[in-house]
């Protein structure tokens, strides 16, 4: 007797496997076959749920970016909260790793750009509010992607083994907080959203 598959659980298992594969190997080096094997499902099942590899990337990024814990909590702790999230997460838990690694492929880059804009930049801009909310959200996203890149993709000697209480991390958290507070630079010349 065949057991009935739970579609939601299967879909979630495939997305989790895709997130790990894309973060560890990058978009180009990951195929649906590898994702299916990692998820313990058949290749046709991956195709049935997500169509193409680009469809799988889009769904994986979307799912990974839906919760926005960096926006939960006191505003005055934003810089520290986001910095600690980046420090303690594994590469596969950070959607920005997948987005950065997708940049080598034009189709994947466009998917990552669109998803990051919709799921990170715009909600962050809405949360920040004026002045220049969209530009500040972009600046925070770029800095966060930079820290993510240097810790998880291309670690620099000094960045290796960084602890949450290191002076470099404190400086980074302060920079993020100043952008969030809107006092990092003059907003003269920046357009209002």
N, C-alpha and C positions, 0 to 999 in steps of 0.2 A: 504494500500500500504506500502510495506516494504522500509525503507530507506537504501541506500547503505552505507556500513561501509567504512570509510577511513582507509585502512590497516596501513599506516604509523602512523597516529594519535593513532590508537588502540595499535599498538606495543609500541609506546612511552609511552602511558598511563600505559600499563602493566609493562614496565621497570621501570618507576618512582615508581609505587606501590611496585614492588619487591625490589627496592633499599631501600625504607622506611622500609618495613617489615623485610628485612634481617638485616638492621642496628639497628632496634629497638628490634627484637626478636632473632636474630641470625639465622644461617642456619638451625640448627637442629629443632628449634621450629617453623619454617616457612614452610608452605605447599603451594602448588599451589592453593589450595582452598582459603586460606587467601589472597593470592595475587590477585586472581580473584575477590574476594569480595571487596578488597581495590580499585581495578581498575574499578569496576563496570561492569565487563564483565563475561561471562560464563567460567566455568572451562575448557570445551573442547576447547575454544578459546585460552587459555593460552597454552594448550598442542599442539594445532595446530601450534602456532607461535614458541614455544621454546622446545617442546618435553617433556623433564623431568625437574625436579627441578634443577638438576645440569646444564642443558642447560640454564635454566632461570638465574641461578647465573652467569654463564659465560657471557651471554649477558648483564646482568645488570652491572657487573663490567667493562666489555669492554666499554659500553656506558658511564658509569660514569667517566672513565679514559681517554676517547678520548680527551676532551679538556685538555690542559696542561697549565693553566694560570700561574702556578708557574714559567714557563720558559719564559713568556712574560714580558718584562720590562728590565730595566738596570741590568746588571750582579752584580754591586756593591750593589744592593738592594735586592738580592735574599733571603738572610737569613730573613730579615724583612718581605718580601712579603710572603714567605712560612709560617712563624710563624703566621702572621696576618690571613692568609687564614684558618689555623687550628683553631685559636681562635674564629673567627667570624662565622664559619660554624656550622650548626646543625649536629648532628651525622649522619643523613640520607644524608647529602650533602658531607660527607667524605667517599669515597670508602674504605679507610683503616680501618674504623670501621667494615664494612662488611667483609673485608679480615681477620681481626683479629678474629672476631666472627666465621668465617668459619673454623678456625683452629682445632676445636674440631672434625670435621668429616674428615677422610682421603681423600675421594674423593673431597670434597669441598676445603680442604687445598691445594691439588695439583692444582686445578683450580685457586685458588687465587694466589698461588706461580707463576704459569705460566703467568697469566695475569699481575700481578704486575711487574714481570721481563720484560715482553714485552712492557707494556704500561707506566711504570714509570722508572724503573732502566735503561733500555737501552737508551731511549730518553734522560734521564738525563745525562748518561755517554757520549753520543754523544755531548750534549750541553756543558758539562764540559771540555772535551778534556783532553789530557795528562797533567801531569803524573797520572798514576794509576786511570784513569777515572772510571772504573767499580767499584773498591773498594770504591772510594769516593762517587759514586752514591748509593752504598749499605749503606754506613755509613749515608748518608743524609736520605735515606728511613727508616733505622732503627730508627734514632732519631725522624723523623717525625711521625712514627708509635708509638713510645714511648710517645710523647707529646699527640697525638691523644688518645691513650689508657688512659692516666692519666686525660685528660680533659673530655672525653666523655664516657668512659666505666668504669673506676675504679678511680674516682677522689680522690686524696689525699687531706687532709685538707688544706694544703697550696695552692694547685692547684685550689681549689674552689674559684670562684669569681675573678680569675686572670684578670687583665686588660692589654691591650696591652702595657702600659707604666710601668708595674711592673718590678723590677730588675731581677726577675727570667726569665721573658719572654725576656728581653733585653739580658741576658746571653745566652739564648737558641738561639736567632736570631744571636748573634755573633758567636756562635759555628758553626751553619749552614753556615754562611758566610765564616768562616775560612776554612771549608772543601771545599766549592765551589771555594774559591780562591786557594786552594791547599797548604796552608801554615799552616795547623793545626798540622801536624806531619811530621816527616821525611818519605819520600816515599821509603827510602832504605829498601830493602827486599820485597817490594810489586811488583808484576809482572806488566809489562806494558801491556796494552790492545791491 
